[in-house]
């Protein structure tokens, strides 16, 4: 299993990645199957409500600001937040957000970060 480190001492498994697409409304319009194996969420569950509804309350403002920056600047961004697992806990996810189709939606790629 390949693992990479980031400067904060966190690691991610390069083989396990969350993928999603969110529209201008903030709703998830596509989610990869890995959401179920990594976070316990079925794709049908994710289609209900906005992406930020499962972000830890202390991280919501930063995530909303990051997403707005992607739409405003039309460029990609990286951010990290705690995202809810279906069991009720939170896991730290490092996200890469990129605008697509003339900024009609954003592609998200996320990797779970785990401490040693």
VOPAGU-2260 file (C-alpha; in pm, 1 decimal, decimal comma):
REM VOPAGU-2260
SITE   aa  ch    i         X         Y         Z
SITE  UNK   A    0       0,0       0,0       0,0
SITE  UNK   A    1     152,7     329,7    -108,1
SITE  UNK   A    2     138,0     609,4     145,9
SITE  UNK   A    3     244,2     969,4     109,4
SITE  UNK   A    4     318,5    1219,1     384,5
SITE  UNK   A    5     232,2    1582,7     403,2
SITE  UNK   A    6     420,3    1843,5     610,6
SITE  UNK   A    7     175,6    1813,8     901,9
SITE  UNK   A    8     274,1    1449,5     958,9
SITE  UNK   A    9     -52,5    1320,5     816,7
SITE  UNK   A   10     -63,6    1035,9     565,9
SITE  UNK   A   11    -300,5     925,0     293,9
SITE  UNK   A   12    -339,8     601,7     102,3
SITE  UNK   A   13    -282,4     698,6    -260,7
SITE  UNK   A   14    -507,5     414,6    -380,8
SITE  UNK   A   15    -819,5     531,4    -196,9
SITE  UNK   A   16    -970,7     851,1    -326,3
SITE  UNK   A   17   -1309,1    1017,8    -293,8
SITE  UNK   A   18   -1440,8    1176,1    -612,1
SITE  UNK   A   19   -1741,2    1402,1    -639,3
SITE  UNK   A   20   -1894,8    1672,0    -852,8
SITE  UNK   A   21   -2088,4    1958,3    -700,1
SITE  UNK   A   22   -2310,2    2201,6    -884,5
SITE  UNK   A   23   -2350,8    2573,3    -830,1
SITE  UNK   A   24   -2621,1    2496,4    -571,7
SITE  UNK   A   25   -2366,0    2302,0    -366,5
SITE  UNK   A   26   -2542,6    1968,5    -417,8
SITE  UNK   A   27   -2342,5    1658,3    -499,3
SITE  UNK   A   28   -2439,4    1552,0    -851,6
SITE  UNK   A   29   -2189,7    1265,5    -876,2
SITE  UNK   A   30   -2006,7    1057,8    -615,2
SITE  UNK   A   31   -1768,1     767,3    -667,1
SITE  UNK   A   32   -1831,9     430,1    -505,2
SITE  UNK   A   33   -1544,2     492,7    -266,6
SITE  UNK   A   34   -1770,7     717,0     -57,4
SITE  UNK   A   35   -1943,5     405,6      71,3
SITE  UNK   A   36   -1626,3     211,5     150,0
SITE  UNK   A   37   -1439,6     506,6     303,5
SITE  UNK   A   38   -1713,0     714,3     469,8
SITE  UNK   A   39   -2013,8     481,4     476,7
SITE  UNK   A   40   -2232,8     703,3     256,6
SITE  UNK   A   41   -2437,5     551,8     -25,1
SITE  UNK   A   42   -2448,3     765,5    -337,0
SITE  UNK   A   43   -2825,0     811,1    -296,0
SITE  UNK   A   44   -2763,1     957,2      53,1
SITE  UNK   A   45   -2515,9    1207,7     -87,7
SITE  UNK   A   46   -2761,3    1333,2    -349,9
SITE  UNK   A   47   -2975,3    1470,9     -66,7
SITE  UNK   A   48   -2856,2    1806,6      62,1
SITE  UNK   A   49   -2541,7    2005,6      -1,9
SITE  UNK   A   50   -2178,3    1894,1      19,6
SITE  UNK   A   51   -2114,8    2124,1     317,4
SITE  UNK   A   52   -2395,7    1970,6     523,8
SITE  UNK   A   53   -2159,1    1688,1     624,4
SITE  UNK   A   54   -1860,5    1914,0     692,5
SITE  UNK   A   55   -1771,8    1956,4    1060,9
SITE  UNK   A   56   -1943,6    2273,9    1190,9
SITE  UNK   A   57   -1609,4    2434,7    1281,8
SITE  UNK   A   58   -1484,5    2385,5     923,7
SITE  UNK   A   59   -1791,1    2500,7     726,9
SITE  UNK   A   60   -1690,2    2866,2     685,5
SITE  UNK   A   61   -1349,0    2773,3     544,8
SITE  UNK   A   62   -1496,2    2517,6     304,5
SITE  UNK   A   63   -1760,8    2759,9     180,2
SITE  UNK   A   64   -1491,3    3025,4     128,4
SITE  UNK   A   65   -1275,8    2776,8     -66,7
SITE  UNK   A   66   -1564,9    2674,4    -292,6
SITE  UNK   A   67   -1659,7    3037,9    -353,1
SITE  UNK   A   68   -1297,6    3111,4    -443,4
SITE  UNK   A   69   -1305,4    2837,1    -709,3
SITE  UNK   A   70   -1620,3    2985,8    -863,2
SITE  UNK   A   71   -1495,6    3345,5    -833,7
SITE  UNK   A   72   -1142,5    3288,7    -969,2
SITE  UNK   A   73   -1205,3    2993,6   -1198,2
SITE  UNK   A   74    -895,8    2819,3   -1065,4
SITE  UNK   A   75    -836,6    2510,2    -854,6
SITE  UNK   A   76    -770,9    2507,7    -482,8
SITE  UNK   A   77    -668,7    2265,8    -208,1
SITE  UNK   A   78    -835,2    2258,1     133,0
SITE  UNK   A   79    -866,9    2022,7     428,0
SITE  UNK   A   80   -1167,9    1966,1     648,5
SITE  UNK   A   81   -1330,8    1714,8     877,8
SITE  UNK   A   82   -1605,4    1529,1     692,1
SITE  UNK   A   83   -1876,9    1319,0     853,8
SITE  UNK   A   84   -1865,7     941,1     841,7
SITE  UNK   A   85   -2207,3     780,5     832,2
SITE  UNK   A   86   -2139,5     631,0    1178,2
SITE  UNK   A   87   -2142,3     982,9    1326,3
SITE  UNK   A   88   -1769,4    1048,6    1357,7
SITE  UNK   A   89   -1553,3    1276,8    1146,4
SITE  UNK   A   90   -1248,6    1199,8     934,5
SITE  UNK   A   91    -995,1    1449,6     802,0
SITE  UNK   A   92   -1005,1    1477,4     423,0
SITE  UNK   A   93    -762,5    1668,5     200,3
SITE  UNK   A   94    -956,0    1798,8    -100,7
SITE  UNK   A   95    -857,2    1926,5    -441,5
SITE  UNK   A   96   -1132,0    2134,0    -607,6
SITE  UNK   A   97   -1122,9    2223,8    -978,1
SITE  UNK   A   98   -1376,6    2418,4   -1184,0
SITE  UNK   A   99   -1524,3    2247,9   -1490,5
SITE  UNK   A  100   -1738,6    2342,2   -1792,4
SITE  UNK   A  101   -1701,3    2716,7   -1768,0
SITE  UNK   A  102   -1741,5    2693,2   -1392,0
SITE  UNK   A  103   -2081,8    2520,7   -1407,6
SITE  UNK   A  104   -1965,1    2262,1   -1155,7
SITE  UNK   A  105   -1664,7    2167,2    -944,5
SITE  UNK   A  106   -1482,5    1835,2    -948,4
SITE  UNK   A  107   -1360,6    1727,8    -605,6
SITE  UNK   A  108   -1092,5    1472,2    -528,9
SITE  UNK   A  109   -1040,4    1385,8    -165,1
SITE  UNK   A  110    -803,4    1168,0      30,6
SITE  UNK   A  111    -846,8    1059,5     388,8
SITE  UNK   A  112    -564,6    1172,5     614,4
SITE  UNK   A  113    -472,7     958,9     911,1
SITE  UNK   A  114    -223,7    1036,2    1185,5
SITE  UNK   A  115      53,3     796,0    1285,0
